[in-house]
Amino acid sequence: MKIAVLSGKGGTGKTTVSASLAASLDKSQYIDCDVEEPNGALFLNPEITNVTPVNVLVPQVDSDKCDGCGKCGKACQFNAIAVVKNKVLIFPELCHHCGACMIACPQDAITEIERDIGVVESDSEGYFFQGRLNIGEPITIPIISELKKLMRDDIPVILDSPPGASCTVVATIEDCDYCILVTEPTPFGLHDLIIAVQLVRKMGIPFGVVINKAMEEDKSIHQYCEQEKIDVLMEIPFLREIAEGYSKGVLPAQASDEWKNNFKQLYETIKGGAAS
């Protein structure tokens, strides 16, 4: 079963939930798809033994063949290639690796070369994977795609999604069996939860909500979920001891058997919800 954990905004506790769920199951595969800032390893403490570069294809121009016609620049929708005074300028950081410039070139002057944008890191047993984007690189989806190729079929897979509701999140949660939406009882939390709900409904993926930093005096998330007929799967209370443990790299599921059992029950609830 493939479970994606996402949130409409950063800082709601997405990694708390995804890593706790992975730590509570007897065997699971945790994949950190938040490749700009992966932090699941801070809590799960894997022994990273494998590091694999992730490369993309970007254009290069043979100046002997190029006549400066400019058709490659007109074909590029991302301004990654331009022709100035019959000279081709390439901006590889902007390239989306679509190959349109190469197709458009009537002189066959453009070929593609590999460019390193980041790495995929893993343990030796295939239980932990994370992507890491090189500093300054803007495009994350190729790394997420490589991570998803490594998903196992024999054990539950927990995907820690990037925050927000952009194309990186879509790439992460696509083809998953279930989505956990993590939110917090604040106006911003509710606003971004609504956006996340719209996304998973559009993609037709079963989902439920986990409320982190839950407080008795604020039931705004409950009211919204009741109105929209959304299951509230779990509440993690806004407690000092949970926050202190988190600051020391200790998850709720690692701190007590009660929370470990709570997350095991969360998984069983999700299995039932995905099957229904």
Backbone as numpy.savetxt, mean C-alpha at the origin, in Angstrom:
# Nx Ny Nz CAx CAy CAz Cx Cy Cz
-6.31 -16.48 2.10 -7.14 -15.28 2.10 -6.27 -14.03 2.10
-6.62 -13.06 1.27 -5.84 -11.84 1.13 -6.62 -10.67 1.74
-6.07 -10.10 2.79 -6.73 -9.02 3.53 -5.89 -7.76 3.41
-6.48 -6.69 2.91 -5.80 -5.40 2.83 -6.27 -4.51 3.96
-5.33 -3.82 4.59 -5.65 -2.89 5.68 -5.32 -1.49 5.19
-6.32 -0.63 5.15 -6.12 0.71 4.62 -6.82 1.74 5.48
-6.50 3.00 5.21 -7.14 4.12 5.90 -7.17 5.30 4.97
-8.15 6.16 5.14 -8.25 7.33 4.28 -7.16 8.34 4.53
-6.50 8.26 5.69 -5.44 9.20 6.03 -4.35 8.49 6.80
-3.19 9.10 6.89 -2.10 8.52 7.66 -2.29 8.76 9.15
-1.67 7.92 9.96 -1.67 8.12 11.40 -2.87 7.58 12.13
-3.75 6.82 11.47 -4.94 6.32 12.16 -4.68 5.01 12.89
-3.60 4.32 12.57 -3.32 3.04 13.22 -3.38 1.87 12.26
-3.21 2.15 10.98 -3.25 1.11 9.95 -2.21 0.02 10.21
-0.99 0.45 10.51 0.07 -0.53 10.77 -0.16 -1.25 12.09
-0.71 -0.55 13.08 -1.06 -1.20 14.35 -1.97 -2.40 14.10
-2.99 -2.20 13.27 -3.97 -3.26 13.01 -3.36 -4.35 12.13
-2.70 -3.97 11.04 -2.19 -4.99 10.12 -1.09 -5.83 10.77
-0.17 -5.18 11.47 0.91 -5.93 12.11 0.39 -6.77 13.28
-0.57 -6.24 14.04 -1.16 -7.01 15.14 -1.88 -8.25 14.62
-2.58 -8.09 13.51 -3.28 -9.23 12.91 -2.28 -10.29 12.48
-1.19 -9.86 11.84 -0.16 -10.81 11.40 0.50 -11.49 12.59
0.75 -10.73 13.66 1.43 -11.28 14.84 0.54 -12.24 15.62
-0.77 -12.14 15.45 -1.70 -12.96 16.23 -1.97 -14.31 15.59
-1.78 -14.41 14.28 -2.06 -15.66 13.59 -0.85 -16.59 13.69
-1.11 -17.88 13.70 -0.03 -18.85 13.83 0.94 -18.75 12.66
0.40 -18.62 11.46 1.23 -18.42 10.28 0.50 -17.45 9.36
1.21 -16.43 8.92 0.65 -15.48 7.97 1.79 -14.81 7.23
1.43 -14.16 6.14 2.41 -13.40 5.36 2.04 -11.92 5.46
2.98 -11.14 5.93 2.77 -9.70 6.07 3.52 -9.00 4.94
2.81 -8.15 4.18 3.41 -7.42 3.07 3.18 -5.93 3.28
4.25 -5.20 3.49 4.16 -3.75 3.71 4.24 -3.05 2.36
3.07 -2.60 1.88 2.99 -1.92 0.59 3.10 -0.40 0.71
3.30 0.08 1.93 3.51 1.52 2.14 4.98 1.80 1.85
5.34 1.77 0.56 6.75 1.70 0.18 7.49 3.02 0.38
6.76 4.12 0.55 7.43 5.39 0.83 7.87 5.48 2.29
7.15 4.77 3.17 7.50 4.81 4.58 7.11 3.50 5.27
7.75 2.39 4.91 7.40 1.11 5.53 7.85 1.08 6.99
6.94 0.69 7.88 7.33 0.64 9.30 6.82 -0.60 10.03
6.24 -1.55 9.29 5.81 -2.78 9.95 6.95 -3.55 10.57
8.15 -3.42 9.99 9.32 -4.14 10.52 9.70 -3.66 11.91
9.33 -2.43 12.27 9.64 -1.92 13.61 8.94 -2.74 14.69
7.83 -3.37 14.34 7.03 -4.12 15.31 7.18 -5.63 15.16
7.33 -6.09 13.93 7.41 -7.54 13.69 8.83 -8.06 13.74
9.81 -7.17 13.66 11.23 -7.52 13.83 11.68 -8.70 12.98
11.44 -8.64 11.68 11.91 -9.75 10.82 13.43 -9.68 10.63
14.00 -10.81 10.28 15.41 -10.84 9.89 15.47 -10.75 8.37
15.79 -9.57 7.87 15.83 -9.37 6.42 17.07 -10.06 5.84
16.82 -10.99 4.95 17.93 -11.75 4.35 18.02 -11.55 2.84
16.93 -11.08 2.22 16.90 -10.94 0.76 16.55 -9.51 0.38
17.34 -8.94 -0.49 17.09 -7.60 -1.01 17.17 -7.66 -2.53
16.05 -7.35 -3.19 15.98 -7.45 -4.64 15.67 -6.09 -5.24
16.51 -5.60 -6.15 16.24 -4.30 -6.78 14.97 -4.37 -7.64
14.28 -3.24 -7.71 13.13 -3.10 -8.61 13.51 -2.10 -9.69
13.42 -2.53 -10.94 13.81 -1.69 -12.07 12.61 -1.39 -12.95
12.64 -0.24 -13.59 11.64 0.13 -14.59 12.37 0.49 -15.88
11.62 0.51 -16.96 12.20 0.85 -18.26 11.98 2.32 -18.58
13.04 3.01 -18.94 12.96 4.41 -19.34 13.65 4.57 -20.69
13.30 5.63 -21.44 13.85 5.76 -22.80 15.28 6.29 -22.83
15.98 5.89 -23.86 17.25 6.53 -24.21 17.24 6.77 -25.72
17.95 7.80 -26.15 17.88 8.21 -27.55 19.23 8.02 -28.23
19.18 7.45 -29.42 20.36 7.32 -30.27 20.45 8.60 -31.12
21.36 9.47 -30.77 21.46 10.77 -31.45 21.83 10.64 -32.92
22.44 9.54 -33.29 22.79 9.34 -34.69 21.55 9.06 -35.56
20.53 8.48 -34.96 19.30 8.19 -35.70 18.26 9.30 -35.58
18.28 10.02 -34.46 17.25 11.03 -34.17 17.38 12.23 -35.12
16.25 12.67 -35.71 16.25 13.85 -36.58 15.56 15.04 -35.93
15.19 14.88 -34.61 14.59 15.99 -33.88 13.18 16.33 -34.29
12.42 15.38 -34.79 11.06 15.65 -35.27 10.08 16.05 -34.17
10.35 15.62 -32.93 9.51 16.00 -31.79 8.30 15.13 -31.55
8.11 14.08 -32.35 6.92 13.23 -32.16 6.94 12.48 -30.83
8.13 12.17 -30.31 8.22 11.49 -29.02 7.69 12.38 -27.90
8.05 13.67 -27.93 7.58 14.60 -26.91 6.09 14.79 -26.96
5.52 14.82 -28.18 4.07 14.97 -28.31 3.35 13.74 -27.80
3.96 12.57 -27.93 3.32 11.33 -27.49 3.33 11.17 -25.98
4.29 11.79 -25.29 4.42 11.61 -23.84 3.39 12.46 -23.11
2.54 11.81 -22.33 1.51 12.51 -21.56 2.00 13.00 -20.21
3.26 12.71 -19.88 3.76 13.03 -18.55 4.94 13.99 -18.57
5.19 14.59 -19.74 6.29 15.57 -19.89 7.64 15.00 -19.48
7.81 13.72 -19.71 9.09 13.08 -19.36 10.09 13.16 -20.50
9.65 13.61 -21.66 10.54 13.72 -22.80 10.14 14.96 -23.59
11.13 15.74 -24.00 10.85 16.97 -24.73 11.95 17.17 -25.77
11.61 17.91 -26.82 12.57 18.21 -27.87 12.75 19.73 -27.94
13.97 20.17 -27.70 14.30 21.60 -27.72 15.44 21.80 -28.70
15.18 22.63 -29.73 16.18 22.91 -30.76 16.77 21.62 -31.33
15.83 20.70 -31.66 16.19 19.42 -32.29 16.99 18.49 -31.38
17.04 18.82 -30.08 17.72 17.95 -29.14 16.70 17.35 -28.17
16.77 16.03 -27.95 15.83 15.34 -27.07 16.32 15.39 -25.63
15.45 15.86 -24.74 15.74 15.90 -23.32 14.85 14.88 -22.61
15.44 14.05 -21.76 14.69 13.01 -21.04 14.75 13.29 -19.54
13.57 13.20 -18.91 13.44 13.39 -17.46 12.95 12.08 -16.86
13.86 11.19 -16.52 13.48 9.81 -16.15 12.58 9.73 -14.93
12.69 10.69 -13.99 11.85 10.64 -12.80 10.37 10.82 -13.14
10.08 11.49 -14.26 8.69 11.72 -14.65 8.12 10.60 -15.51
8.98 9.71 -15.97 8.56 8.66 -16.90 7.63 7.66 -16.21
6.52 7.31 -16.89 5.58 6.30 -16.41 5.74 4.97 -17.13
6.83 4.83 -17.90 7.24 3.54 -18.44 6.21 2.93 -19.39
5.50 3.80 -20.14 4.44 3.30 -21.02 4.96 2.91 -22.40
6.13 3.42 -22.80 6.69 3.07 -24.10 6.12 3.84 -25.28
5.27 4.85 -25.02 4.63 5.58 -26.11 5.65 6.33 -26.97
6.68 6.89 -26.34 7.69 7.63 -27.09 8.42 6.72 -28.08
8.69 5.51 -27.65 9.40 4.55 -28.51 8.53 4.16 -29.70
7.24 3.98 -29.47 6.31 3.63 -30.54 6.16 4.79 -31.53
6.15 6.01 -30.99 5.90 7.19 -31.83 7.09 7.57 -32.70
8.28 7.14 -32.33 9.50 7.57 -33.05 9.57 6.94 -34.44
9.52 7.73 -35.51 9.56 7.16 -36.87 10.95 6.69 -37.29
11.98 7.11 -36.55 13.35 6.76 -36.91 13.89 5.58 -36.09
13.06 5.01 -35.23 13.52 3.93 -34.32 14.77 4.35 -33.55
14.76 5.62 -33.12 15.92 6.16 -32.41 15.83 5.97 -30.91
14.67 5.51 -30.42 14.46 5.38 -28.97 14.43 3.90 -28.58
15.22 3.55 -27.61 15.18 2.23 -26.98 14.95 2.43 -25.49
14.81 1.33 -24.76 14.56 1.42 -23.32 15.69 0.77 -22.54
16.01 1.37 -21.42 17.02 0.82 -20.51 16.42 0.73 -19.11
17.01 -0.11 -18.27 16.50 -0.30 -16.91 17.00 0.81 -15.99
16.11 1.20 -15.08 16.45 2.21 -14.09 15.98 1.72 -12.73
16.84 1.77 -11.74 16.56 1.29 -10.38 15.75 2.33 -9.62
14.56 1.93 -9.08 13.74 2.88 -8.32 13.56 2.48 -6.86
13.98 1.28 -6.49 13.81 0.84 -5.11 14.12 -0.63 -4.95
13.69 -1.19 -3.82 13.98 -2.60 -3.54 12.77 -3.28 -2.91
12.76 -4.59 -3.00 11.87 -5.46 -2.22 12.74 -6.22 -1.23
12.38 -6.17 0.05 13.14 -6.84 1.11 12.27 -7.91 1.73
12.89 -9.03 2.14 12.11 -10.12 2.73 12.95 -10.94 3.69
12.25 -11.74 4.50 12.94 -12.71 5.34 13.18 -13.98 4.54
13.82 -14.94 5.15 14.19 -16.16 4.42 13.03 -17.14 4.27
11.99 -17.00 5.10 10.91 -17.98 5.12 9.68 -17.54 4.33
9.67 -16.32 3.82 8.54 -15.86 3.04 7.35 -15.41 3.86
7.58 -15.01 5.12 6.51 -14.52 5.97 6.45 -12.99 6.03
7.53 -12.33 5.66 7.59 -10.87 5.75 8.19 -10.30 4.46
7.48 -9.32 3.88 7.99 -8.61 2.71 7.69 -7.12 2.88
8.60 -6.31 2.43 8.35 -4.88 2.38 9.03 -4.28 1.15
8.41 -3.22 0.62 9.02 -2.48 -0.46 9.61 -1.19 0.09
10.64 -0.71 -0.58 11.27 0.54 -0.15 11.63 1.36 -1.40
10.98 2.50 -1.54 11.20 3.38 -2.68 12.45 4.22 -2.45
13.27 4.36 -3.48 14.43 5.22 -3.36 14.01 6.67 -3.09
14.80 7.37 -2.30 14.51 8.77 -1.98 14.48 9.60 -3.27
13.43 10.39 -3.41 13.30 11.25 -4.58 12.51 10.66 -5.72
12.23 9.36 -5.65 11.44 8.72 -6.71 9.95 8.99 -6.48
9.19 9.33 -7.52 7.78 9.67 -7.33 6.79 8.54 -7.58
7.21 7.46 -8.23 6.26 6.44 -8.69 6.47 5.14 -7.92
5.41 4.72 -7.21 5.52 3.58 -6.30 4.92 2.28 -6.85
4.04 2.38 -7.83 3.26 1.21 -8.24 4.14 0.05 -8.73
5.24 0.28 -9.45 6.05 -0.89 -9.86 6.54 -1.72 -8.67
6.86 -1.07 -7.55 7.31 -1.83 -6.38 6.14 -2.60 -5.76
4.97 -1.96 -5.68 3.78 -2.65 -5.16 3.45 -3.85 -6.03
3.57 -3.69 -7.33 3.29 -4.82 -8.25 4.24 -5.98 -8.00
5.51 -5.68 -7.77 6.47 -6.74 -7.48 6.15 -7.43 -6.16
5.74 -6.66 -5.17 5.36 -7.25 -3.87 4.18 -8.20 -4.03
3.19 -7.80 -4.80 1.99 -8.61 -4.93 2.24 -9.91 -5.71
3.27 -9.92 -6.53 3.63 -11.16 -7.22 4.11 -12.23 -6.24
4.51 -11.81 -5.03 5.10 -12.72 -4.04 4.08 -13.25 -3.04
2.81 -12.91 -3.21 1.79 -13.36 -2.27 1.65 -14.89 -2.30
1.50 -15.44 -1.11 1.36 -16.89 -0.98 -0.11 -17.29 -1.00
-0.36 -18.56 -1.34 -1.72 -19.09 -1.38 -2.01 -20.03 -0.22
-0.97 -20.42 0.53 -1.16 -21.45 1.55 -1.43 -20.89 2.94
-1.24 -19.59 3.14 -1.46 -18.96 4.44 -2.14 -17.61 4.23
-2.77 -17.05 5.28 -3.37 -15.72 5.14 -2.32 -14.67 4.78
-2.71 -13.74 3.92 -1.83 -12.65 3.51 -2.42 -11.34 4.01
-1.59 -10.57 4.73 -2.01 -9.26 5.26 -1.23 -8.20 4.50
-1.94 -7.33 3.78 -1.29 -6.27 3.04 -1.51 -4.94 3.76
-0.42 -4.31 4.17 -0.46 -3.00 4.81 -0.40 -1.96 3.69
-1.53 -1.32 3.43 -1.66 -0.43 2.28 -1.04 0.94 2.55
-0.68 1.67 1.50 -0.35 3.09 1.69 -1.59 3.84 2.20
-1.40 5.00 2.83 -2.56 5.79 3.28 -3.23 6.48 2.09
-4.44 6.94 2.33 -5.16 7.69 1.30 -6.04 6.81 0.45
-6.38 7.31 -0.75 -7.25 6.58 -1.67 -6.79 6.78 -3.10
-5.47 6.89 -3.28 -4.91 7.16 -4.60 -4.70 5.86 -5.37
-4.04 5.99 -6.54 -3.81 4.82 -7.39 -2.93 3.78 -6.70
-2.06 4.21 -5.76 -1.23 3.24 -5.04 -2.08 2.34 -4.15
-3.12 2.91 -3.57 -4.04 2.12 -2.74 -4.85 1.17 -3.62
-5.32 1.67 -4.75 -6.06 0.82 -5.68 -5.21 -0.37 -6.11
-3.94 -0.12 -6.42 -3.04 -1.21 -6.84 -2.85 -2.22 -5.72
-2.84 -1.76 -4.47 -2.64 -2.65 -3.33 -3.84 -3.53 -3.07
-5.03 -2.93 -3.06 -6.22 -3.68 -2.63 -6.89 -4.45 -3.76
-6.49 -4.19 -4.99 -7.09 -4.90 -6.12 -6.91 -6.41 -5.97
-7.99 -7.15 -6.20 -8.00 -8.61 -6.12 -7.89 -9.15 -4.70
-8.00 -8.29 -3.70 -8.02 -8.79 -2.31 -9.41 -9.34 -1.98
-9.45 -10.21 -0.98 -10.71 -10.82 -0.58 -11.51 -9.95 0.39
-10.79 -9.10 1.13 -11.46 -8.30 2.16 -10.59 -7.08 2.48
-11.24 -5.98 2.85 -10.53 -4.78 3.27 -10.94 -4.38 4.69
-9.95 -4.09 5.52 -10.19 -3.50 6.83 -9.91 -2.01 6.70
-10.91 -1.19 7.01 -10.74 0.26 6.98 -10.50 0.74 8.41
-9.33 1.29 8.66 -8.98 1.76 10.00 -9.23 3.26 10.07
-9.93 3.67 11.12 -10.25 5.09 11.28 -10.14 5.49 12.73
-10.32 6.78 12.99 -10.30 7.31 14.36 -11.46 8.28 14.51
-11.99 8.44 15.73 -13.17 9.27 15.93 -12.85 10.77 15.97
-12.44 11.29 14.83 -12.20 12.72 14.68 -12.89 13.18 13.40
-13.13 14.47 13.23 -13.74 14.94 11.97 -12.92 14.54 10.74
-11.58 14.65 10.84 -10.74 14.24 9.72 -10.84 12.75 9.48
-10.86 11.96 10.57 -10.97 10.52 10.45 -12.25 10.11 9.74
-13.36 10.74 10.11 -14.64 10.44 9.48 -14.65 10.86 8.02
-14.14 12.03 7.74 -14.10 12.53 6.35 -13.35 11.56 5.44
-12.18 11.12 5.90 -11.36 10.25 5.05 -11.87 8.81 5.04
-12.57 8.40 6.10 -13.22 7.09 6.08 -14.28 7.04 4.99
-15.03 8.10 4.85 -16.08 8.15 3.82 -15.46 7.97 2.43
-14.31 8.59 2.20 -13.63 8.44 0.92 -13.18 6.99 0.71
-12.63 6.38 1.76 -12.18 4.99 1.66 -13.35 4.05 1.41
-14.48 4.30 2.05 -15.68 3.49 1.84 -16.13 3.58 0.39
-16.13 4.78 -0.16 -16.52 4.95 -1.56 -15.60 4.16 -2.49
-14.32 4.13 -2.16 -13.36 3.41 -3.00 -13.63 1.91 -2.99
-13.73 1.30 -1.80 -13.88 -0.16 -1.75 -15.24 -0.59 -2.29
-16.25 0.25 -2.10 -17.56 -0.08 -2.69 -17.48 -0.03 -4.21
-16.77 0.95 -4.74 -16.62 1.06 -6.19 -15.90 -0.17 -6.74
-14.95 -0.71 -5.97 -14.19 -1.87 -6.42 -14.86 -3.19 -6.08
-15.95 -3.12 -5.33 -16.73 -4.33 -5.03 -16.06 -5.30 -4.07
-15.26 -4.77 -3.12 -14.55 -5.62 -2.17 -15.27 -5.59 -0.82
-15.57 -6.74 -0.22 -16.17 -6.74 1.13 -15.27 -6.03 2.12
-15.87 -5.35 3.10 -15.05 -4.57 4.03 -15.77 -4.37 5.36
-14.99 -3.98 6.35 -15.51 -3.59 7.65 -14.58 -2.56 8.25
-14.98 -2.00 9.38 -14.24 -0.87 9.97 -13.67 -1.27 11.33
-12.43 -0.85 11.58 -11.82 -0.92 12.90 -11.62 0.52 13.39
-12.13 0.81 14.58 -11.98 2.15 15.15 -10.81 2.14 16.11
-9.79 2.89 15.80 -8.63 3.04 16.68 -8.79 4.31 17.50
-8.17 4.33 18.69 -8.26 5.47 19.62 -9.73 5.77 19.94
-10.51 4.70 20.11 -11.94 4.84 20.36 -12.20 5.49 21.71
-13.21 6.38 21.74 -13.58 7.08 22.97 -15.09 7.00 23.16
-15.51 6.81 24.39 -16.93 6.71 24.70 -17.69 7.97 24.34
-17.04 9.12 24.50 -17.75 10.39 24.30 -17.92 10.77 22.83
-17.30 10.04 21.93 -17.43 10.36 20.51 -17.89 9.13 19.75
-19.13 9.14 19.29 -19.72 8.02 18.57 -19.99 8.36 17.11
-19.25 9.32 16.57 -19.50 9.76 15.20 -19.27 8.65 14.19
-18.23 7.84 14.41 -17.94 6.74 13.47 -19.04 5.69 13.56
-19.47 5.38 14.78 -20.57 4.41 14.95 -21.83 4.88 14.23
-22.14 6.15 14.37 -23.35 6.68 13.75 -23.27 6.58 12.23
-22.11 6.91 11.68 -21.95 6.81 10.24 -22.07 5.35 9.78
-21.40 4.44 10.47 -21.42 3.04 10.09 -22.83 2.45 10.20
-23.56 2.85 11.22 -24.94 2.37 11.38 -25.80 2.88 10.23
-25.62 4.13 9.89 -26.38 4.73 8.80 -26.07 4.05 7.47
-24.81 3.68 7.25 -24.39 3.09 5.99 -24.40 1.56 6.02
-24.85 0.98 7.13 -24.91 -0.48 7.28 -23.53 -1.12 7.08
-22.53 -0.56 7.78 -21.16 -1.04 7.73 -20.83 -1.71 9.07
-20.21 -2.87 9.02 -19.84 -3.58 10.23 -18.65 -2.90 10.93
-18.79 -2.64 12.23 -17.66 -2.22 13.05 -17.05 -3.50 13.63
-15.89 -3.85 13.15 -15.27 -5.12 13.48 -14.61 -5.13 14.84
-14.03 -4.00 15.23 -13.26 -3.93 16.46 -13.08 -2.48 16.88
-12.93 -2.26 18.19 -12.54 -0.97 18.71 -11.26 -1.12 19.54
-10.30 -0.27 19.27 -9.08 -0.22 20.07 -9.15 1.07 20.88
-9.28 0.99 22.19 -9.53 2.19 22.99 -8.35 3.15 23.03
-8.66 4.40 23.27 -7.65 5.45 23.39 -7.09 5.40 24.82
-6.07 4.53 25.00 -5.50 4.28 26.32 -4.01 4.60 26.34
-3.55 5.12 27.47 -2.15 5.49 27.62 -1.24 4.28 27.45
-1.61 3.13 28.04 -0.73 1.96 27.99 -0.54 1.44 26.57
-1.59 1.56 25.73 -1.45 1.15 24.34 -0.50 2.09 23.60
-0.67 3.39 23.84 0.20 4.38 23.19 1.65 4.22 23.64
1.86 3.97 24.93 3.22 3.79 25.43 3.87 2.55 24.82
3.11 1.46 24.75 3.63 0.25 24.13 4.00 0.48 22.67
3.14 1.19 21.97 3.39 1.47 20.56 4.66 2.30 20.39
4.87 3.26 21.28 6.07 4.10 21.18 7.35 3.29 21.41
7.22 2.14 22.07 8.37 1.26 22.32 8.47 0.12 21.32
7.60 0.14 20.31 7.62 -0.92 19.30 6.89 -2.17 19.72
5.93 -2.04 20.65 5.17 -3.20 21.13 3.72 -3.03 20.72
3.21 -3.99 19.96 1.82 -3.97 19.50 0.88 -4.43 20.59
-0.39 -4.02 20.53 -1.37 -4.54 21.50 -1.40 -6.07 21.54
-1.32 -6.70 20.38 -1.36 -8.17 20.32 -0.12 -8.81 20.89
0.97 -8.06 21.00 2.20 -8.57 21.61 2.23 -8.30 23.11
1.41 -7.35 23.55 1.44 -6.94 24.95 0.57 -7.81 25.84
-0.48 -8.41 25.29 -1.39 -9.20 26.13 -2.05 -10.30 25.33
-2.34 -11.42 26.02 -3.05 -12.53 25.38 -4.47 -12.12 24.99
-5.05 -11.21 25.78 -6.42 -10.77 25.49 -6.50 -10.12 24.11
-5.55 -9.22 23.83 -5.56 -8.56 22.54 -5.17 -9.51 21.42
-4.29 -10.44 21.70 -3.94 -11.44 20.69 -5.17 -12.25 20.30
-5.96 -12.65 21.29 -7.18 -13.38 21.01 -8.21 -12.51 20.29
-8.23 -11.21 20.63 -9.14 -10.30 19.94 -8.83 -10.23 18.45
-7.55 -10.20 18.13 -7.18 -10.13 16.72 -7.39 -11.47 16.02
-7.22 -12.57 16.73 -7.56 -13.86 16.14 -9.05 -13.92 15.81
-9.88 -13.41 16.73 -11.31 -13.38 16.49 -11.66 -12.44 15.34
-10.90 -11.35 15.23 -11.10 -10.44 14.10 -10.91 -11.19 12.78
-9.87 -12.00 12.71 -9.62 -12.77 11.48 -10.78 -13.74 11.19
-11.27 -14.40 12.23 -12.39 -15.34 12.03 -13.65 -14.60 11.55
-13.87 -13.40 12.09 -15.02 -12.59 11.66 -14.87 -12.19 10.20
-13.66 -11.81 9.82 -13.40 -11.41 8.45 -13.62 -12.58 7.49
-13.14 -13.77 7.87 -13.35 -14.94 7.00 -14.82 -15.16 6.74
-15.64 -15.01 7.77 -17.08 -15.16 7.60 -17.67 -14.07 6.72
-17.18 -12.84 6.90 -17.70 -11.73 6.12 -17.32 -11.80 4.67
-16.13 -12.28 4.38 -15.70 -12.40 2.97 -16.44 -13.51 2.25
-16.84 -14.53 3.01 -17.52 -15.67 2.39 -19.00 -15.42 2.17
-19.56 -14.46 2.91 -21.00 -14.22 2.82 -21.38 -13.35 1.62
